Amino acid sequence: MAPVITLTTDFGTGDAYVASMKGVILTINPQATIVDITHSVEPQNVLQAAFILSTAHSYFPEGSIHVVVVDPGVGSARKAVILRTPSAFFVAPDNGVLSYLLDAPGRGPARPSLPIPSNLEQREPGTGFEAVHITNPDFWLRPVSATFHGRDIFAPVAAHLSLGVPLSRFGDSIKRLYAFPIPRPDRDAEGNLVGHVLHIDNFGNLITDIKNNDLPTGELVVQIGSHRVQGLSQFYSQRDGLMAIIGSSGYLEISLRNGSAAAFLGIKVGGAVRLRRSKAATQ
């Protein structure tokens, strides 16, 4: 099977940026299979890119190479890195965009931060992971533009990786990468689960940081803003109006049938979502 290289960027599709990256990859490895995860990440929104990548990468064949270019610090001293996990490679700036891959179980609750996270911390990759600082210019396009490392560094490095170039040839091994705390729900003074909106998808669904296994048992009431939703739905056409549903990514979503929940509620990323057991269920 031809090697798979995925692309996740904030470049949009109205310019030649994405096409230029694909051209570089195919020039180096004409047999590469290139898959677009998305090019619609909001400009410089590292958190959004990290979340979208986390929901998609596991569905690709083992050994796939995932290139992520959401890079507010392009041209600065931030590192360009390769992260090898037991199942894939990730080529990206070291700016937190790989945070979900570096998450450690048992970390406490955290709220979504700004699109460009300011609460980055250095974290060691997990067992079976290896990280490299990309420093060997032999695998770059020359000359290197200070404003387009996606084309001149990340794309050619991914292409050479797909040809089997050993990881060690791209640069020196590094022990830590930058990551932001992964948003997780917390509990209020009354013991109710409180989550926050992580992502708003193209349909206007509000995807929260509450996972299926976080849900309390019994009948639930979901409150967002001044609106309440009784119980969970199993699919989008099950009821009219607002609904709460466990989406395909395994997170709780607030949705509006045939409409945008985000527009209807006026809720943005970071907005609070509260869950409590219904009074009827506790009687």
N, C-alpha and C positions, 0 to 999 in steps of 0.2 A: 504494500500500500504506500502511496506517495505520502511524504511527511505533511502533517497538518500544521499550519501557522495561523493563529487567530490574531485579529486586530481589534483593539478597543481604544478609541480616541475621542477627543472633543473637537475634532476637525470639521465635523459636518460633511456634507456631500456637495456643497456649492463651489468648492475650490478644487485644485489639483493635488492637494496634500496627500490624501489617501491613495490616489492613483500613483503618485510618485513613489510612495513606499512599496506598493505592489510591484511597480516596475523594477525597483532595485532588487527585491526578493527574487523575482522571476529571472532577472538577468544572471544572478548568481546560481540559482537552482530552478531551472525551467520546469522541473517535475513537482515543485511544491504545490500543495493544495492550500489556498488562502481562504479563510472564512472570516467574515465580518461579524463580530459580536455586536458592536454598536459604534457609530461615530456621532451619536447624538448626546453624549455626556455634556452637561452644561459646561461652558468654558471655565477651565481651571478647577472644576469641582472634583477634587480628589476623593472625597467621601463617596460620592455617587458612583464614580468609576470603580472604587474598591468593592462596593456592594454589588453592582451589576456583575463584575467579574466573579464574585463569590457564588452567584447563583447559576453561572453558566459553565465554568471550566471543567467541572467533574463529569460533564456529559460528553466530553471529547475522548478520542482514543488515547490509550496510554502512550506517553512519549510526545504528545502534542506540545507545541511551543506557543505560548501566549504572550503577545506583545501588547503592552499597555503604555500609551503615550498621552497622559494627562499630566502636564509638566510645567507648572507655573514657574519653576526655577530653572528652566532651560538656559544653558549658557553660564550658569553660576557654578559654585563649588559643590553643588549636590552631586552625589555619585550616580552613575549609570550602573545597573547591576543585573546579574542573572541569578535567579533562585531556582535551584533544582530540588524538586520534591520527589517522593517515591514514584509519582505517576506522571509528572510533567515538568516543563521548563517555563519560567516566567522571566521576560526581559522587560525592564521597566526602570524609571527613575526611582531612587531611594527616597521617596517623599511620603510614605504611608499608603500608597496605592495597593500594596500587597498585605495590608494589615490583617485581613480575614484569614490569610494563609498562616500568619504568624500568631494567631490568637491562642491563648493558653487557657485551658479549661479551669474553671474555678475562680476566674477574675470577677470582681464585684461589679455592681450595676454602674453604667455610665450613660450619659446622655449624648445624643448627636452633637457634634461641635460644628464649627464653621466649615464652609466648602473647602477652604484651605486650612487644614487642622493646625492649631497652634499648640496642641498638647501632645506632640509626638514624643515618644520615648524609644530608646534603643532596646531591641529585644533579640535574644538569641533564637535562631531558627530551631525547629523541633528535631527530634531524632530522625535520621534518614534524610535530612535536608542539607543542602550545601549552597553557599552564596559566594559569588565572585564579583569583585569590582572590575568593571570593563575598562581596561587601560591599554590594551594592545591595539595600536592604530592599524596594524596589518589587516584587521577585519572591518575597518571603517571605509566609508566612501570619502574620497578626497577631492577637493578640500572640504572640511567640516564647517557647515554653517553654524554660527552661534545661536541661531534661532530655530533650527530644524534638525534636532538630533533624532527625531523619528525616522527621517529619511537617511541621514548620514551615519548614524551609529546603531540605533535599535533595529532597523530593518535589515541591514547587511549582517549584523551579528546573528539575528534569528535565522537568516538564510544559511549562514555557515554552520550554525548549530544543526540545521536540518540535514546538512551533508555529513554529519558525524564528527565534526571537529570537537576534540575533547574540551571539556569545560575549563581545564587548567590553562589552556592556551589563550584564553580571552583576558586574563588578568589574575590578580592575586586573590586568594581566598580571604574572606572577611567573616568575622564571627557574629556581627550584629547588624541588624537592619532597623530602620525607623518604622514605627507603627503607632497608630493612635488606639486608644482604648475602644474596643468594640461596644457599641451601645447595647445595653441590656435593661430589662425592666426592673423596677424597684417596687417597694410597698409603701403606701402612705400610713399615716398614724392609725387609721382604722383597719389596716391589714389588707386593703384592696391592692390588687396588682396594678401598677402604673407603668405603662410603656410610652413610647414616643414614635412618631412617624419617621421612618428611615428614608423612605423613597416614595416618589409619586410617579407611577408608570404612565405610559402613553394614553391609557384609558381614563386617567384621573383617579385610579385606585390608590388609596393611602396604605402603603405597606409599612407595618410597624415592626418594632424589635421584639415583639412577643411571639415566641415559637409555640408550636402545637403542644410540646411537652411542658410548657410553662403554665398552661391553662388549668385553673382550678376545676375540680370535679363538680358536676351538677349543672343546673340551668344558670346561664350567665346573663348579666346585663352589661353591655358595652356602652360607655359614655364618652363622647368626643364633643367638646364644646358644650353647647346647651342641648345636644341631641342624644337620645338614648336608643339603643338597638337591643331588642329582646332576643336572646339566644343566637346560635350560630346557624348559618345557612350552609348547605353542601355544594350549591352551584349558583351561578349568577342569575339565572332566570327563576329561581325558586320563589322569590317574593318581589313585590313592588317596593320602590323607595330604597332607603338606606338598608344595608345589610352588613353583617360581619361574617367573614368567611376565611378559612385557612386556604391560602392560595397555593399555587404550584411550587413556590419556593419554600413552603413550610412555615411561613410567617402569617400572622393574623393580618387581614386586610379589611379596610372599610371601603365598601363599594356602593355605587348607586346604579340601579338598573337603568340601562339606556341613557346614562348620563355620567358626569364627572363628579365624584364625591369631593374631590379637592375644590372644584369651583363652587359647588353647592354649599360646602361648609366653610369655605374661606380659610382652610387649614393649610399650613406650610410644613416643610420638614422641621422636625423638632416639636411639633404640636403634641400635647399629652393625650393619651388614650387610657381610660380607667376601666377595669373589669371588677365586677363584684358578683357574688351569687345573688340571684333574685330572691326576694322575700318569700315568694311562694315555695321556692326550693328549700328554704331553711326552716319552714314550719313543720 
